[in-house]
Amino acid sequence: MYCDSLLRFVLRGGLLLLAGLSFLTPALAKPQAKKAEPARPVKKMEPYIETIPRTLVKFEMIPVRGGSIETPDPARPGARKKAQAGDFWIGKFEVTWDEFDIYLYGLDLSNEEEEKKEAADAVSRPSKPYGSPDRGFGHEGYPAISVTYHAAERYCHWLSVKTGKKYRLPTEVEWEYACRARILPSGPLARAALDKVAWHWDNSDDKTHPVGKKEPNAWGLYDMLGNAGEWCKPLQGTPVLCGGSYRDSPEKISPSARQRHTPGWQSTDPQNPKSKWWLSDGPFAGLRVLREE
C-alpha cells in the first residue's frame, strides 16, 4: 500500500513538471511561424508636364527607374567601374530657347515685388549675350546653346525656385544611365542605329536642329546623343559635356563621350575675365534638366 501511494505521487509530480515546462517554453512545444514583413510599396512615378509659372511655356519630364551601369573609373584611366543611379525624372528633350529665354530675359517677372522676392531667393540672371547665341541655327523649338556650366546650374536653381520642385543638372552617372536606357552599349553605335537617334557631323549640316526630330531611346528620351552636348556633374574633376554634338564625327558620339571646357570655347570673347554665362565659341554646349523627388 505504501508503495502504491509512492508510485502515484511520483507519477503525479512528473505530469505537473511536464505541464509547467510546456507553459514556460511554448516554443519548444510548438514552433512559432515567423511573421513575414509587409512588402514596401513601390513609389509611383509618372511622366508629367511642367508649366513655367506666369508663362505658357511647358516642358515634359520622363520618369527613370534607377539601376547600375559601368562608367569611367577616374582612378584608372581607360577602365570602368560599376556605379548606381537612383530613381529620377529627366527632361524628355534638351532645354529649348523657349524655356531658357524666360530665364534670360526675365519674362516671368511682372513687377518690382517679384523682383525683390527673386533677389531674396538669390536668383541671378545671365548677362545679355553678345550677338545671337543661337548662331542663326534657329530659335523656337531649338536647344539652348552656347551656355556655360555656371549658366546651366543657375538655370536649374531658378527653375527650382519658380516651380517648388528640385531641378538640377544630372550627374555623369545619371546621364549615362538615362542615355543607355538599359539597351545601348557604352561605346559608339552602329552607323545605321546612330543616324536614327542623333544629329552628328555627317547629317547635321553643321548646326543644331529642333528637338525631338530623331527617334527616342527606350526610356522615351530624345537627342541624348548628338545635337547639343549636355552639361553634367562629373564623377571627378571639372564639369563634363556628355554625349557628343552636331559637330562631332559619328565615331565620337556615344553614351560614354565626354568633353571638358577648354580656353578655345571662349577664344573670341572680348571680356576680361571671360563671361561666366556664355561660350563665345561653344555653340555645341546645351543642357537637360533632372528632377529629384
Long-range contacts (C-beta under 8 A, 24 or more apart in sequence): 43-87, 43-293, 45-87, 45-89, 47-92, 47-220, 48-89, 50-163, 50-165, 52-99, 52-102, 52-108, 52-159, 52-162, 52-163, 53-108, 53-162, 53-163, 54-108, 54-109, 54-110, 55-102, 55-107, 55-108, 57-98, 57-99, 57-102, 59-91, 59-92, 59-93, 59-95, 59-96, 59-99, 59-289, 60-91, 60-92, 60-93, 61-89, 61-90, 61-91, 61-92, 61-291, 62-89, 62-90, 62-91, 62-92, 62-219, 62-220, 62-221, 63-87, 63-88, 63-89, 64-88, 64-89, 64-90, 64-177, 64-178, 64-219, 66-177, 67-177, 67-182, 69-173, 69-176, 69-177, 69-180, 69-186, 70-186, 71-172, 71-173, 71-176, 71-235, 71-256, 72-235, 72-256, 72-258, 74-235, 74-236, 74-237, 80-186, 83-173, 83-235, 84-173, 85-171, 85-173, 85-174, 85-177, 85-178, 87-293, 88-170, 88-174, 88-290, 88-291, 88-292, 88-293, 89-290, 89-291, 90-170, 90-174, 90-178, 90-219, 90-221, 90-288, 90-289, 90-290, 90-291, 91-221, 91-288, 91-289, 91-290, 92-212, 92-216, 92-220, 92-221, 92-222, 93-143, 93-211, 93-212, 93-222, 93-223, 93-288, 94-143, 94-144, 94-211, 94-222, 94-223, 94-227, 94-228, 94-230, 94-286, 94-287, 94-288, 95-143, 95-144, 95-155, 95-286, 95-287, 95-288, 95-289, 96-140, 96-141, 96-142, 96-143, 96-144, 96-211, 97-134, 97-139, 97-140, 97-141, 97-142, 97-143, 97-144, 98-140, 98-141, 99-144, 100-144, 100-147, 100-155, 103-155, 103-158, 103-159, 108-162, 118-161, 121-161, 122-157, 123-154, 123-157, 123-158, 123-161, 124-154, 125-158, 126-151, 126-154, 126-277, 126-278, 127-275, 127-277, 127-278, 129-277, 129-278, 130-269, 130-270, 130-278, 130-280, 133-278, 133-283, 135-207, 135-283, 137-207, 137-208, 137-209, 137-283, 138-207, 138-208, 138-209, 138-210, 141-210, 141-211, 142-208, 142-209, 142-210, 142-211, 143-208, 143-211, 143-223, 143-227, 143-228, 143-286, 144-228, 144-286, 144-287, 145-208, 145-228, 145-282, 145-283, 145-284, 145-285, 145-286, 146-278, 146-279, 146-280, 146-282, 146-283, 146-285, 147-231, 147-277, 147-278, 147-279, 147-285, 147-286, 147-287, 148-261, 148-275, 148-276, 148-277, 148-278, 148-279, 148-282, 148-285, 149-231, 149-239, 149-261, 150-276, 150-277, 151-276, 151-277, 151-278, 152-231, 152-287, 153-231, 155-287, 155-289, 156-289, 159-289, 165-291, 166-291, 166-292, 166-293, 167-289, 167-290, 167-291, 168-289, 168-290, 168-291, 168-292, 169-231, 169-232, 169-233, 169-287, 169-289, 169-290, 170-230, 170-232, 170-233, 170-288, 170-290, 171-232, 171-233, 171-234, 171-235, 172-232, 172-233, 172-234, 172-235, 172-240, 172-242, 172-258, 173-235, 174-232, 174-290, 175-230, 175-232, 175-242, 175-243, 175-288, 176-242, 176-255, 176-256, 178-219, 178-221, 178-224, 179-217, 179-221, 179-224, 179-225, 179-242, 179-243, 179-255, 180-217, 180-255, 181-217, 181-218, 181-219, 181-221, 182-218, 183-217, 183-218, 184-217, 184-255, 185-255, 186-254, 186-255, 186-256, 187-254, 187-256, 188-250, 188-251, 188-252, 188-253, 188-254, 189-225, 189-253, 189-254, 191-250, 194-225, 194-226, 194-250, 194-253, 197-223, 197-224, 197-225, 197-226, 198-223, 198-225, 198-226, 198-227, 198-244, 198-253, 199-223, 199-226, 199-227, 199-246, 200-226, 200-244, 200-246, 200-248, 200-249, 200-250, 200-253, 201-246, 201-247, 201-248, 201-249, 201-250, 202-249, 202-250, 204-246, 204-247, 206-246, 206-247, 207-246, 208-245, 208-246, 208-283, 208-284, 208-286, 209-246, 224-255, 225-253, 225-254, 225-255, 225-257, 226-253, 227-286, 228-284, 228-285, 228-286, 228-287, 229-259, 229-284, 229-285, 229-286, 230-286, 230-287, 230-288, 231-285, 231-286, 231-287, 241-284, 241-285, 245-284, 245-285, 246-284, 247-284
